Amino acid sequence: MVIIVSGSDSQDLAFRVSKLTNSELLRTEFRKFPDGELYVRIHGDVKDKDIFLIQTQNNQNDSIVETILMCDALRDEGAKSINLVAPYLAYARQDKKFNIGEPISIRALAKLYSNLCDSLITINPHETHIKAFFDIPFIYGNAVDKLAEYVKDKLKNPVVLSPDKGAIELAKTASEVLNCEYDYLEKTRISPTEINIAPKTLDVKDKDVLIVDDIISTGGTMATAIGMLKEQGAKKVIASCVHPVLIGDALNKLYVGGADEVIGTDTYPSEVSKISVDTIIADLINK
């Protein structure tokens, strides 16, 4: 029997997934002590049950500690299996060592999760090779097609662009939904103080553009690219991402840069989280 347990950051998402999977949703109690330590309590019988713990990690460090505590409680109460659903997986971008003395943060956390859980489900990890760090099944869904579906009726004569060559597969996925061409943005340095950002091969003049990425954090490069695309004749530019982290004034940068709309999913709840990953998670659970 499948049971859904919600972390504090995914209470609405967990409810919707429980409805889509026809699963029982347990009550979970959360508190924070005056010194910042966390308290959790899971109400209900989990003995011999398959548990799907839904906890996106947008409040990175608190979310991780809460997840550890909940997994320990579930194991202690006799859960048959504990399957962590972290739509946004914190520290996933720290997947390699850039300088001596640095940790590979996601590898360190993968060891913890592999000891606490029986599987981990996430959405569009920044790099899929992090799967190798886990000793449990590492399952990931793709929300890019849902981003493309959302804008399908908003774009005329569309083209899809990724912000760099590394994200070209995201652009390809979206282009298949929109039935259009795709390309990636290439940065060319014109002088020590001037750069140009343009599609590698495609012409955006008189086109509606969807830029798609996995994460938008500070928004600086994306905003610059949007402005240049408008200068190159693009009629409309929609900036989209799976995880709208949008640090500080990132969203304002994008709009001032010329974005006609910014969209993301609820893997990282924000004011532009217009698309839910609930059906993606439900499908992965049902499988």
ZAPA-775647 format. One line per 3 residues: number of its first residue (from 0); their letters; for each residue x negated, y negated, z of N, C-alpha, C. Coordinates in steps of 0.1 Angstrom, whole numbers. Example, Ala and Ser with C-alpha at 12.3 -4.5 7.8 and 13.67 -1.06 7.14 Angstrom:
REM residues 2
0> AS> -132:57:78:-123:45:78:-132:33:78 ~ -128:22:71:-137:11:71:-129:0:79;
REM end
This chain:
REM residues 287
0> MVI> -8:12:0:0:0:0:-9:-12:0 ~ -6:-22:-9:-14:-34:-10:-8:-45:-1 ~ -17:-51:7:-13:-62:16:-21:-75:11;
3> IVS> -15:-86:11:-22:-99:8:-24:-106:21 ~ -36:-110:23:-40:-119:35:-46:-132:30 ~ -42:-143:35:-46:-156:30:-56:-162:39;
6> GSD> -66:-168:33:-75:-177:40:-69:-190:41 ~ -75:-199:49:-68:-212:51:-68:-221:39 ~ -78:-219:30:-78:-227:18:-70:-222:6;
9> SQD> -63:-211:8:-55:-205:-4:-42:-201:0 ~ -35:-208:9:-22:-203:15:-11:-203:4 ~ -10:-213:-4:0:-213:-14:-3:-203:-25;
12> LAF> -16:-202:-29:-20:-193:-40:-17:-179:-35 ~ -21:-175:-23:-18:-162:-18:-3:-158:-18 ~ 5:-168:-14:20:-166:-15:24:-162:-29;
15> RVS> 20:-170:-39:24:-168:-52:19:-154:-58 ~ 7:-151:-54:1:-138:-58:9:-127:-52 ~ 13:-128:-39:21:-118:-32:34:-115:-40;
18> KLT> 40:-126:-44:53:-125:-52:50:-118:-65 ~ 40:-122:-72:37:-116:-85:33:-101:-85 ~ 27:-97:-73:23:-83:-72:33:-75:-63;
21> NSE> 44:-82:-59:54:-75:-50:47:-69:-38 ~ 38:-77:-32:30:-72:-20:35:-80:-8 ~ 32:-74:4:35:-80:16:24:-91:19;
24> LLR> 28:-103:24:19:-113:28:20:-114:43 ~ 8:-112:49:7:-113:64:5:-128:68 ~ 9:-130:80:6:-143:86:-8:-143:92;
27> TEF> -15:-154:89:-29:-156:94:-29:-169:102 ~ -35:-168:114:-36:-180:122:-50:-186:122 ~ -51:-199:120:-64:-205:119:-65:-217:129;
30> RKF> -76:-218:136:-79:-230:144:-93:-233:144 ~ -96:-246:147:-110:-250:149:-112:-255:163 ~ -122:-250:170:-125:-255:183:-132:-269:183;
33> PDG> -131:-276:194:-137:-289:194:-152:-290:190 ~ -159:-279:191:-173:-279:187:-175:-275:173 ~ -164:-273:166:-165:-269:151:-164:-255:148;
36> ELY> -165:-246:158:-164:-232:156:-150:-228:152 ~ -149:-217:144:-136:-213:138:-130:-202:146 ~ -117:-201:146:-109:-190:152:-99:-185:141;
39> VRI> -99:-172:139:-88:-166:130:-82:-155:137 ~ -69:-152:134:-62:-141:138:-52:-136:128 ~ -53:-124:124:-44:-118:114:-33:-110:121;
42> HGD> -21:-115:118:-9:-108:124:-3:-98:115 ~ -1:-86:120:5:-75:112:-4:-63:112 ~ 2:-52:107:-5:-39:107:-13:-38:94;
45> VKD> -26:-36:95:-34:-34:83:-40:-20:83 ~ -38:-12:93:-44:1:93:-41:10:81 ~ -51:15:75:-50:24:63:-44:17:51;
48> KDI> -44:3:51:-39:-4:40:-50:-10:31 ~ -47:-12:18:-56:-19:9:-53:-34:10 ~ -63:-41:15:-62:-55:17:-68:-64:7;
51> FLI> -61:-74:2:-67:-84:-7:-67:-97:0 ~ -79:-101:4:-81:-114:11:-83:-125:1 ~ -74:-134:0:-75:-145:-10:-80:-157:-3;
54> QTQ> -92:-161:-6:-98:-173:1:-108:-180:-9 ~ -103:-190:-16:-112:-198:-24:-121:-206:-15 ~ -133:-209:-20:-144:-214:-11:-147:-228:-15;
57> NNQ> -137:-237:-16:-140:-251:-19:-145:-258:-7 ~ -142:-254:5:-148:-259:17:-160:-250:21 ~ -170:-250:13:-180:-239:12:-184:-233:25;
60> NDS> -190:-240:34:-196:-233:46:-185:-228:55 ~ -175:-236:58:-163:-231:67:-156:-220:60 ~ -154:-221:47:-147:-210:40:-155:-197:41;
63> IVE> -168:-197:40:-176:-185:41:-176:-179:55 ~ -177:-187:65:-177:-182:79:-163:-176:82 ~ -153:-183:77:-139:-178:79:-137:-165:72;
66> TIL> -142:-163:60:-142:-151:53:-149:-140:61 ~ -161:-142:66:-168:-132:74:-160:-128:86 ~ -154:-137:93:-146:-134:105:-134:-126:102;
69> MCD> -127:-130:91:-115:-122:87:-118:-108:82 ~ -129:-107:75:-133:-93:71:-137:-84:83 ~ -143:-90:92:-147:-83:104:-134:-78:112;
72> ALR> -125:-87:113:-112:-84:120:-104:-73:112 ~ -104:-74:99:-97:-64:91:-103:-50:92 ~ -116:-50:92:-123:-37:93:-121:-31:107;
75> DEG> -121:-40:117:-119:-35:131:-105:-30:133 ~ -96:-35:126:-82:-31:127:-79:-19:118 ~ -88:-14:111:-87:-1:104:-82:-2:89;
78> AKS> -84:-14:83:-81:-15:69:-87:-4:60 ~ -80:1:51:-85:12:42:-96:6:33 ~ -93:-6:27:-102:-13:19:-100:-28:20;
81> INL> -111:-36:19:-111:-50:19:-116:-56:6 ~ -107:-62:-1:-111:-68:-14:-110:-83:-14 ~ -122:-89:-14:-122:-104:-13:-119:-110:-27;
84> VAP> -110:-119:-27:-106:-127:-39:-111:-141:-36 ~ -122:-145:-42:-127:-159:-41:-127:-165:-54 ~ -116:-172:-58:-115:-178:-71:-126:-187:-74;
87> YLA> -130:-195:-65:-142:-203:-66:-152:-197:-56 ~ -163:-192:-61:-173:-186:-52:-184:-195:-49 ~ -185:-199:-37:-195:-209:-33:-209:-204:-34;
90> YAR> -218:-212:-37:-233:-209:-39:-236:-201:-51 ~ -226:-199:-60:-228:-191:-72:-238:-197:-81 ~ -240:-210:-81:-249:-217:-90:-263:-216:-85;
93> QDK> -265:-212:-73:-279:-211:-68:-283:-196:-70 ~ -285:-193:-83:-287:-179:-87:-301:-176:-91 ~ -310:-185:-89:-324:-183:-92:-333:-192:-84;
96> KFN> -346:-189:-83:-355:-197:-75:-362:-207:-85 ~ -360:-220:-81:-367:-231:-89:-380:-235:-83 ~ -381:-234:-70:-393:-239:-63:-397:-229:-52;
99> IGE> -410:-228:-50:-415:-219:-39:-408:-223:-26 ~ -404:-213:-19:-398:-215:-6:-383:-216:-6 ~ -377:-216:-18:-362:-217:-19:-356:-203:-18;
102> PIS> -344:-202:-12:-337:-189:-12:-329:-188:-25 ~ -326:-176:-29:-316:-173:-40:-303:-172:-32 ~ -296:-182:-30:-285:-183:-21:-274:-173:-23;
105> IRA> -270:-171:-36:-259:-162:-39:-263:-148:-37 ~ -276:-145:-38:-281:-131:-35:-280:-128:-20 ~ -283:-138:-12:-282:-137:3:-268:-134:7;
108> LAK> -258:-142:1:-244:-140:4:-239:-127:-2 ~ -244:-123:-13:-240:-110:-19:-243:-98:-10 ~ -254:-99:-3:-257:-88:7:-247:-88:18;
111> LYS> -243:-100:23:-232:-100:33:-219:-95:28 ~ -215:-99:17:-202:-95:11:-202:-80:8 ~ -213:-75:4:-214:-60:1:-213:-52:13;
114> NLC> -217:-57:25:-215:-50:37:-201:-52:43 ~ -195:-63:40:-182:-66:46:-170:-61:38 ~ -172:-61:25:-161:-58:16:-163:-46:7;
117> DSL> -152:-42:1:-152:-31:-9:-153:-35:-23 ~ -148:-47:-26:-150:-53:-39:-148:-68:-38 ~ -153:-76:-48:-151:-90:-49:-146:-94:-62;
120> ITI> -135:-102:-62:-129:-108:-74:-131:-123:-74 ~ -135:-128:-86:-137:-143:-87:-132:-147:-101 ~ -132:-160:-103:-128:-165:-116:-140:-173:-122;
123> NPH> -144:-170:-134:-154:-177:-142:-166:-181:-133 ~ -174:-171:-129:-186:-175:-121:-196:-182:-131 ~ -204:-191:-125:-213:-199:-133:-222:-191:-142;
126> ETH> -227:-180:-136:-235:-170:-144:-231:-156:-140 ~ -228:-148:-150:-223:-135:-148:-234:-125:-143 ~ -246:-129:-145:-257:-120:-141:-258:-118:-126;
129> IKA> -251:-127:-118:-251:-125:-104:-245:-112:-99 ~ -237:-106:-108:-231:-93:-105:-242:-83:-100 ~ -254:-84:-105:-265:-75:-101:-269:-76:-87;
132> FFD> -265:-87:-80:-269:-89:-66:-259:-81:-57 ~ -248:-77:-62:-238:-70:-54:-239:-55:-54 ~ -237:-49:-43:-236:-34:-42:-222:-29:-42;
135> IPF> -213:-38:-45:-198:-34:-46:-193:-39:-60 ~ -182:-34:-64:-177:-39:-77:-175:-54:-77 ~ -180:-61:-87:-180:-76:-88:-171:-78:-101;
138> IYG> -159:-83:-99:-149:-84:-109:-146:-99:-112 ~ -146:-103:-124:-143:-117:-127:-133:-119:-138 ~ -124:-128:-136:-114:-132:-146:-118:-144:-153;
141> NAV> -111:-147:-164:-114:-159:-173:-101:-167:-174 ~ -103:-180:-169:-91:-189:-169:-91:-199:-181 ~ -101:-198:-190:-103:-207:-201:-91:-207:-211;
144> DKL> -85:-195:-213:-74:-194:-222:-62:-201:-217 ~ -61:-202:-203:-50:-209:-197:-51:-224:-199 ~ -64:-229:-198:-67:-243:-201:-62:-246:-215;
147> AEY> -66:-238:-224:-63:-240:-238:-48:-240:-241 ~ -41:-231:-234:-26:-230:-236:-19:-243:-231 ~ -25:-248:-220:-19:-260:-214:-19:-272:-223;
150> VKD> -30:-273:-231:-32:-285:-240:-27:-282:-255 ~ -22:-270:-257:-19:-266:-271:-9:-276:-278 ~ 1:-281:-271:10:-290:-277:6:-305:-275;
153> KLK> -5:-307:-269:-10:-321:-267:-20:-325:-278 ~ -25:-315:-286:-36:-318:-295:-31:-316:-310 ~ -35:-325:-318:-33:-324:-332:-46:-324:-339;
156> NPV> -47:-315:-349:-60:-313:-356:-72:-312:-346 ~ -71:-301:-338:-80:-300:-327:-94:-294:-330 ~ -104:-297:-322:-116:-290:-322:-120:-288:-307;
159> VLS> -127:-277:-304:-131:-274:-291:-146:-275:-290 ~ -151:-282:-279:-165:-283:-277:-169:-279:-263 ~ -181:-273:-262:-187:-270:-249:-198:-281:-246;
162> PDK> -200:-284:-234:-210:-295:-231:-225:-291:-235 ~ -227:-278:-236:-241:-273:-240:-240:-260:-246 ~ -251:-255:-252:-251:-242:-258:-247:-230:-249;
165> GAI> -251:-232:-236:-249:-222:-226:-234:-218:-224 ~ -226:-228:-227:-211:-226:-224:-203:-224:-237 ~ -210:-220:-248:-204:-219:-261:-193:-208:-261;
168> ELA> -195:-198:-253:-185:-187:-252:-171:-192:-247 ~ -172:-202:-238:-160:-208:-233:-152:-215:-244 ~ -160:-223:-252:-154:-230:-263:-148:-220:-273;
171> KTA> -155:-209:-275:-150:-199:-285:-137:-194:-280 ~ -136:-190:-267:-123:-185:-262:-112:-195:-263 ~ -114:-208:-260:-104:-218:-261:-100:-220:-276;
174> SEV> -110:-219:-285:-107:-221:-299:-98:-210:-305 ~ -99:-198:-300:-91:-187:-304:-76:-190:-301 ~ -74:-196:-289:-60:-199:-285:-55:-210:-294;
177> LNC> -63:-220:-297:-59:-232:-304:-60:-230:-319 ~ -66:-219:-323:-68:-216:-338:-75:-227:-345 ~ -87:-231:-340:-95:-242:-345:-109:-239:-345;
180> EYD> -117:-248:-350:-132:-246:-349:-137:-250:-335 ~ -149:-245:-333:-156:-248:-320:-171:-251:-322 ~ -177:-258:-313:-191:-262:-314:-196:-265:-300;
183> YLE> -208:-268:-299:-214:-273:-286:-220:-287:-288 ~ -221:-294:-277:-227:-307:-278:-242:-306:-276 ~ -249:-314:-285:-263:-314:-284:-268:-328:-281;
186> KTR> -278:-328:-271:-283:-341:-267:-296:-344:-274 ~ -297:-355:-281:-309:-359:-288:-314:-372:-283 ~ -327:-372:-279:-334:-384:-274:-338:-393:-286;
189> ISP> -333:-405:-286:-336:-414:-297:-348:-423:-293 ~ -349:-426:-280:-360:-434:-275:-361:-430:-260 ~ -372:-436:-253:-373:-432:-239:-361:-436:-231;
192> TEI> -353:-446:-235:-341:-450:-228:-328:-448:-234 ~ -328:-441:-246:-316:-439:-253:-314:-425:-258 ~ -302:-419:-255:-299:-406:-260:-286:-406:-268;
195> NIA> -285:-396:-277:-272:-394:-284:-267:-380:-281 ~ -254:-380:-279:-247:-367:-276:-237:-365:-287 ~ -238:-354:-295:-228:-352:-306:-227:-337:-308;
198> PKT> -216:-332:-314:-215:-318:-318:-227:-314:-327 ~ -231:-301:-325:-243:-296:-333:-240:-297:-348 ~ -228:-293:-352:-225:-292:-366:-212:-299:-370;
201> LDV> -202:-299:-361:-189:-304:-365:-188:-319:-365 ~ -179:-324:-373:-176:-339:-373:-162:-340:-366 ~ -162:-350:-356:-150:-351:-348:-142:-363:-352;
204> KDK> -146:-370:-363:-138:-381:-368:-123:-377:-371 ~ -114:-384:-365:-100:-382:-366:-95:-369:-361 ~ -103:-363:-351:-99:-351:-345:-95:-353:-331;
207> DVL> -87:-344:-325:-84:-344:-311:-94:-333:-305 ~ -101:-337:-294:-111:-328:-289:-108:-323:-275 ~ -110:-310:-273:-110:-304:-260:-124:-300:-256;
210> IVD> -129:-306:-246:-142:-302:-240:-139:-292:-229 ~ -146:-281:-229:-143:-271:-219:-156:-267:-212 ~ -156:-266:-199:-167:-262:-191:-162:-254:-179;
213> DII> -171:-247:-172:-167:-239:-160:-165:-248:-148 ~ -175:-258:-147:-174:-267:-135:-177:-281:-140 ~ -169:-291:-134:-173:-305:-135:-176:-310:-121;
216> STG> -188:-314:-118:-192:-318:-105:-192:-334:-104 ~ -203:-340:-109:-205:-354:-108:-198:-361:-120 ~ -197:-354:-131:-190:-360:-143:-198:-370:-151;
219> GTM> -211:-372:-147:-218:-382:-154:-221:-379:-169 ~ -227:-367:-171:-230:-363:-185:-217:-362:-193 ~ -207:-356:-187:-194:-354:-195:-188:-368:-198;
222> ATA> -189:-378:-189:-183:-391:-192:-191:-397:-204 ~ -204:-396:-204:-212:-401:-215:-209:-395:-228 ~ -207:-382:-228:-203:-374:-240:-190:-379:-245;
225> IGM> -180:-381:-236:-167:-385:-241:-167:-399:-248 ~ -175:-408:-242:-176:-421:-248:-182:-420:-262 ~ -192:-412:-263:-199:-411:-276:-190:-404:-286;
228> LKE> -182:-394:-282:-172:-388:-291:-162:-398:-296 ~ -158:-407:-287:-148:-417:-291:-155:-426:-302 ~ -168:-430:-299:-175:-438:-309:-177:-431:-322;
231> QGA> -177:-418:-322:-179:-410:-334:-165:-408:-342 ~ -154:-413:-336:-142:-413:-343:-131:-403:-338 ~ -134:-397:-326:-124:-388:-320:-112:-396:-316;
234> KKV> -100:-391:-319:-88:-398:-316:-85:-396:-301 ~ -85:-383:-296:-82:-380:-283:-92:-371:-277 ~ -96:-372:-265:-105:-363:-258:-99:-359:-245;
237> IAS> -98:-346:-243:-93:-340:-230:-105:-332:-224 ~ -109:-336:-212:-119:-329:-205:-113:-318:-196 ~ -118:-306:-198:-112:-295:-190:-123:-287:-183;
240> CVH> -119:-281:-172:-129:-271:-165:-120:-262:-157 ~ -127:-251:-154:-120:-241:-145:-120:-246:-131 ~ -132:-250:-126:-134:-255:-112:-136:-270:-112;
243> PVL> -126:-278:-109:-127:-292:-108:-133:-297:-95 ~ -146:-296:-93:-152:-300:-81:-152:-315:-79 ~ -155:-323:-89:-152:-337:-90:-157:-344:-77;
246> IGD> -170:-345:-76:-176:-351:-64:-175:-366:-65 ~ -171:-373:-54:-171:-387:-53:-162:-393:-64 ~ -168:-402:-72:-160:-410:-82:-161:-403:-96;
249> ALN> -163:-390:-96:-164:-383:-109:-152:-384:-118 ~ -140:-383:-112:-128:-384:-120:-127:-398:-126 ~ -130:-408:-118:-130:-422:-123:-140:-424:-135;
252> KLY> -151:-418:-133:-162:-419:-144:-156:-413:-157 ~ -149:-402:-156:-144:-396:-168:-133:-404:-175 ~ -124:-410:-167:-114:-419:-173:-120:-432:-179;
255> VGG> -129:-438:-171:-135:-450:-176:-144:-447:-189 ~ -149:-434:-189:-157:-430:-201:-148:-428:-213 ~ -135:-427:-212:-127:-426:-223:-118:-413:-224;
258> ADE> -118:-405:-213:-110:-393:-213:-95:-397:-213 ~ -88:-390:-222:-73:-392:-222:-66:-384:-211 ~ -73:-373:-207:-67:-365:-196:-78:-356:-191;
261> VIG> -78:-353:-179:-87:-343:-172:-79:-332:-166 ~ -82:-320:-169:-74:-309:-163:-84:-298:-157 ~ -79:-291:-147:-86:-280:-141:-76:-270:-136;
264> TDT> -81:-260:-129:-73:-250:-123:-73:-251:-108 ~ -65:-243:-101:-64:-244:-86:-74:-235:-79 ~ -84:-230:-87:-95:-223:-80:-102:-233:-70;
267> YPS> -102:-245:-74:-108:-256:-66:-98:-267:-65 ~ -89:-267:-55:-77:-276:-54:-82:-290:-55 ~ -76:-298:-65:-79:-312:-67:-67:-318:-73;
270> EVS> -67:-331:-75:-56:-339:-81:-54:-336:-96 ~ -64:-329:-102:-62:-325:-117:-60:-310:-118 ~ -57:-303:-107:-55:-288:-108:-41:-285:-113;
273> KIS> -40:-286:-126:-26:-285:-132:-23:-271:-137 ~ -33:-262:-136:-31:-248:-140:-34:-239:-129 ~ -26:-229:-127:-28:-219:-116:-34:-206:-122;
276> VDT> -43:-200:-114:-49:-187:-117:-41:-176:-111 ~ -29:-179:-106:-22:-168:-98:-19:-156:-107 ~ -16:-158:-119:-13:-146:-128:-25:-138:-131;
279> IIA> -36:-145:-133:-49:-138:-135:-53:-129:-124 ~ -52:-135:-112:-55:-127:-100:-45:-115:-98 ~ -33:-118:-100:-23:-107:-99:-26:-96:-109;
282> DLI> -29:-99:-121:-33:-89:-131:-45:-81:-127 ~ -55:-88:-121:-67:-81:-116:-64:-71:-104 ~ -55:-76:-96:-51:-68:-84:-43:-56:-89;
285> NK> -34:-58:-98:-26:-47:-104:-34:-36:-111 ~ -46:-40:-116:-54:-31:-123:-62:-22:-113;
REM end
